[in-house]
Amino acid sequence: MRYLLLIRGDESAALHADDGCGGWSERMLERGVLRGGGGLRPPAEGKAVRVRRRQLMLCDGPFAETKEQVGGFCLIECAGMEEALAVAAEHPAATYATIEVRELWPQP
């Protein structure tokens, strides 16, 4: 099963942006669970796309009325949610941010 790890943090999480993953990515690649991922540029540099009544609306970021913003993601493949949670708990970002674990819908 495939899972998306959404790494969310407040402004203080940006202090860790240059820390990398402390070898986590390499360990997860060796285990065969990491399928992809990356860090995101700051929310203020992003855009939001909406189409309403066939009208394109673009908005500058940030987009959510919250203190935490998505700062990165990892796509993993695990036997089940229990393993996915264990993989997320090993990520260094779990010590200073929140990692949301979501299963992807199966592909047809």
C-alpha positions as CSV (number, residue, x, y, z in Angstrom):
1,M,0.0,0.0,0.0
2,R,1.2,3.5,-0.8
3,Y,1.2,6.3,1.8
4,L,1.9,10.0,1.6
5,L,3.7,11.6,4.5
6,L,2.8,15.3,4.6
7,I,5.3,17.2,6.7
8,R,3.7,20.2,8.3
9,G,5.3,22.8,10.6
10,D,5.2,26.4,11.6
11,E,7.8,29.0,10.8
12,S,10.3,27.5,13.2
13,A,10.4,24.4,11.1
14,A,12.1,26.4,8.4
15,L,15.2,26.5,10.6
16,H,15.6,22.8,9.8
17,A,15.4,23.1,6.1
18,D,19.1,22.8,5.5
19,D,19.4,19.8,7.9
20,G,18.4,17.3,5.3
21,C,16.9,14.1,6.6
22,G,19.9,12.9,8.6
23,G,20.3,9.7,6.6
24,W,16.6,8.8,6.8
25,S,16.1,8.9,3.0
26,E,19.1,6.6,2.4
27,R,17.9,4.1,5.1
28,M,14.3,4.1,3.7
29,L,15.7,3.5,0.2
30,E,17.7,0.6,1.4
31,R,14.6,-0.8,3.1
32,G,12.7,-0.4,-0.2
33,V,9.9,1.8,1.2
34,L,10.8,5.3,-0.1
35,R,9.3,6.0,-3.5
36,G,9.8,9.7,-3.8
37,G,9.5,13.0,-2.0
38,G,11.0,16.4,-1.5
39,G,10.9,19.7,0.4
40,L,8.7,22.6,-0.8
41,R,9.5,26.2,-1.3
42,P,7.9,28.6,1.2
43,P,4.1,29.0,1.0
44,A,4.4,32.7,0.1
45,E,6.1,31.6,-3.2
46,G,3.2,29.4,-4.2
47,K,0.0,29.9,-6.1
48,A,-3.5,28.4,-5.7
49,V,-5.6,27.5,-8.8
50,R,-9.4,27.4,-8.7
51,V,-11.8,27.2,-11.6
52,R,-15.3,28.4,-10.7
53,R,-18.1,28.8,-13.3
54,R,-15.4,28.1,-16.0
55,Q,-13.4,31.2,-14.7
56,L,-9.8,30.7,-13.7
57,M,-8.8,32.3,-10.4
58,L,-5.2,32.4,-9.2
59,C,-4.3,33.4,-5.7
60,D,-0.9,34.0,-4.1
61,G,0.1,31.9,-1.1
62,P,-0.1,31.2,1.8
63,F,-3.4,29.5,1.4
64,A,-4.5,28.0,4.7
65,E,-5.6,30.0,7.8
66,T,-3.4,28.0,10.1
67,K,0.0,28.2,11.8
68,E,1.2,25.0,10.2
69,Q,2.0,24.7,6.5
70,V,3.0,21.8,4.3
71,G,6.8,22.0,4.0
72,G,7.5,18.6,2.3
73,F,6.3,15.2,1.4
74,C,7.4,11.6,1.1
75,L,5.8,8.8,-0.9
76,I,6.3,5.5,0.7
77,E,5.1,1.9,0.1
78,C,4.5,-0.3,3.2
79,A,2.6,-3.4,4.1
80,G,0.1,-1.4,6.1
81,M,-0.6,1.6,8.3
82,E,1.4,0.3,11.2
83,E,4.6,0.1,9.2
84,A,3.8,3.5,7.6
85,L,3.5,5.1,11.0
86,A,6.8,3.5,12.1
87,V,8.5,4.9,9.0
88,A,7.1,8.3,9.7
89,A,8.2,8.2,13.3
90,E,11.8,7.6,12.2
91,H,11.8,10.8,10.1
92,P,13.8,13.6,11.7
93,A,10.9,16.1,11.0
94,A,8.8,14.2,13.5
95,T,10.9,15.8,16.3
96,Y,10.0,19.4,15.3
97,A,7.0,19.2,13.0
98,T,3.9,17.1,12.4
99,I,3.8,14.3,9.9
100,E,0.4,13.4,8.6
101,V,0.2,9.8,7.2
102,R,-2.5,9.2,4.5
103,E,-3.0,6.1,2.4
104,L,-3.4,6.7,-1.3
105,W,-6.4,5.2,-3.2
106,P,-5.4,2.1,-5.2
107,Q,-4.6,2.8,-8.8
108,P,-6.9,1.1,-11.3
